[in-house]
Amino acid sequence: MIARQTNIYLILMSFSLIILQGCVKNEKESIIESELQEYFDSFSEEAQIRGVDIQFDAIEIAAYIENIERQGTLGQCMTYSDGSKEVIIDENYWSRISNSEKEFLVFHELGHCVLGREHLDESDNRGNCISIMQSGEGGCRANFRRQNRAEYLDELFEYSND
């Protein structure tokens, strides 16, 4: 009788743990590190200007500035099987770049994570990359400047209106 009660107790405890685990969310969901928030807000505003509605609350996205071990990786976008997404920006690189370069990097990673964009290494007739989504390995030169920012952002959000 004691063995049967113990088995029932273990089954009930196991079942309870399974239910509780199903209710617990990943602690990284919907967290955007404060240093990145202004760039996320700007991304959403620029998208809105171009007719693209971005609601980060509905996307379940997390964003962090951390050390990225992989040499040459400045940022990365990861999409998990549950649909949640995570942007990681390399802390060493982040600490030494300008605000414009920070915007370029965050917008590039959000291009992957939010817009579903792949790399695009096409260049204009001067060899300048035509997209924020350039890989850095394609031979075109990144030329994201205040003077041509609108063109780059128009291209970034262009495919999201389809």
C-alpha positions in Angstrom: 0.0 0.0 0.0 2.8 2.4 0.9 4.5 1.6 -2.5 1.3 2.4 -4.3 0.9 5.7 -2.5 4.5 6.6 -3.2 4.0 5.9 -6.9 0.8 8.0 -7.0 2.7 10.8 -5.2 5.6 10.7 -7.6 3.3 10.7 -10.6 1.4 13.7 -9.3 4.6 15.6 -8.5 6.0 14.8 -12.0 2.8 16.0 -13.6 2.8 19.2 -11.5 6.4 19.9 -12.5 5.6 19.4 -16.2 2.6 21.9 -15.9 4.7 24.4 -14.1 7.6 24.2 -16.6 5.1 24.8 -19.4 4.0 28.0 -17.7 7.4 29.4 -17.1 8.7 31.7 -19.8 12.3 31.9 -20.9 13.8 34.7 -18.8 15.2 36.4 -21.9 11.9 36.8 -23.8 10.8 40.4 -24.5 13.8 42.0 -22.8 15.7 44.7 -24.7 18.8 45.9 -23.0 18.5 49.6 -22.2 21.5 50.7 -24.4 19.7 49.1 -27.4 16.2 50.4 -26.7 16.6 53.7 -28.5 17.7 51.8 -31.7 14.8 49.5 -31.5 12.5 52.5 -31.1 14.1 54.2 -34.0 13.8 51.1 -36.1 10.0 50.9 -35.3 9.6 54.6 -36.1 11.4 54.4 -39.4 9.4 51.4 -40.4 6.2 53.3 -39.5 7.2 56.2 -41.7 7.6 53.7 -44.6 4.2 52.0 -43.9 5.5 49.0 -42.0 4.0 48.3 -38.6 6.5 46.8 -36.1 5.2 45.8 -32.6 8.2 44.4 -30.7 5.9 43.4 -27.8 4.1 40.9 -30.2 7.4 39.5 -31.6 8.9 38.1 -28.4 12.3 39.4 -29.0 15.2 39.9 -26.7 18.4 41.9 -27.3 21.7 42.0 -25.4 25.2 43.4 -25.6 27.5 40.5 -24.8 30.8 39.0 -25.7 30.5 37.1 -29.0 33.2 34.4 -29.1 33.2 33.9 -32.9 35.9 36.0 -34.5 34.6 38.7 -36.8 31.0 38.4 -35.7 29.7 41.8 -34.6 26.1 40.9 -34.1 23.8 38.0 -34.6 20.1 37.2 -34.8 18.8 33.9 -33.6 15.3 32.5 -34.0 14.3 29.6 -31.8 11.9 26.8 -32.3 9.2 28.4 -30.2 9.3 31.5 -32.5 11.1 33.8 -30.0 14.1 35.8 -31.3 17.3 37.1 -29.9 19.7 39.8 -31.0 23.2 39.7 -29.6 25.6 42.6 -30.2 29.3 42.1 -29.5 30.2 44.3 -26.5 33.8 45.0 -27.5 32.8 46.3 -30.9 29.8 48.2 -29.4 32.0 50.1 -27.0 34.2 51.6 -29.7 31.8 52.6 -32.5 29.8 55.7 -33.3 26.1 56.1 -32.9 25.6 55.9 -36.7 27.5 52.6 -36.7 25.4 51.3 -33.8 22.3 52.2 -35.7 23.6 50.4 -38.8 24.5 47.3 -36.8 21.2 47.1 -34.8 19.1 47.8 -38.0 21.0 45.1 -39.8 20.3 42.5 -37.1 16.7 43.6 -36.9 16.5 43.3 -40.7 17.2 39.6 -40.2 15.2 39.0 -37.0 12.1 41.1 -37.7 12.0 41.6 -41.4 13.3 38.2 -42.4 15.9 39.7 -44.7 19.0 37.8 -46.0 22.3 39.4 -46.8 22.5 41.5 -50.0 25.9 42.3 -51.3 25.0 44.2 -54.4 26.8 47.4 -55.1 26.2 50.6 -57.0 28.5 51.8 -59.9 31.0 53.1 -57.4 31.3 49.9 -55.4 29.2 51.0 -52.5 26.8 48.5 -50.9 23.2 49.3 -51.7 21.8 47.7 -48.6 22.2 47.7 -44.8 21.8 44.0 -45.2 25.3 43.6 -46.8 27.4 40.7 -45.2 30.7 42.5 -44.9 32.2 39.7 -47.0 30.8 40.5 -50.4 33.2 43.1 -51.8 31.0 46.1 -51.7 31.9 49.0 -49.4 29.5 50.0 -46.6 28.7 53.6 -47.0 26.0 54.3 -44.4 26.1 58.1 -43.8 23.7 60.7 -42.6 23.5 62.0 -46.2 22.3 58.6 -47.6 20.6 57.2 -44.5 17.1 57.6 -46.0 18.0 55.6 -49.1 19.4 52.8 -47.0 16.3 52.7 -44.8 14.0 52.9 -47.8 15.7 49.8 -49.2 15.7 48.0 -45.9 11.9 48.3 -45.4 11.0 48.1 -49.1 10.3 44.3 -49.1 8.2 44.5 -46.0 5.3 46.2 -47.8 4.7 43.3 -50.1 
